[in-house]
Amino acid sequence: MTDSTTLKAKIQRTLRLDLALRFIWQSTPSLTIANVALILVQGPLPLLSLYLMKRFIDTVTEGLATHNLDAAFHDVAMVIVYMGAVALFGAAIGALAGLLSQRQALVVTDYMQRVIHAKSIEMDLEFYENPEYYDTLRRAQHEAPS
């Protein structure tokens, strides 16, 4: 397989992805925007967790070096509270993102079924007598949910 054939195949796959993304956007733009927003919110959460873990280790190390254990305990406790808040926020955002993804999948499936139904109504009756067309239509109807 040559480089031009590989490049051509990659471009064709990319174009199909573009069509799929446009189809999803046409079916449910509001849920698509909400999903993208949640992805953008979820993105920095792992980095924030790592930063808080570093702060925890630094705070414990500094606390062991000082003689004021009450202040050190308060600082460590605050970092633990922040870590817990970030973990809870991440779990809540993850659950919300899962619900939105399921909702969007259902809406896209319904939209796909409507498109298939509308296209099958537009076809001439002689197409239904053609086994190849009928097989293609049945396969499209059967595979639309997935």
PyMOL commands that set and color helices and strands:
alter all, ss='L'
color gray80, all
select helices_A, chain A and resi 3-27+29-42+45-65+69-122+125-129+131-143
alter helices_A, ss='H'
color red, helices_A
deselect
rebuild
show_as cartoon
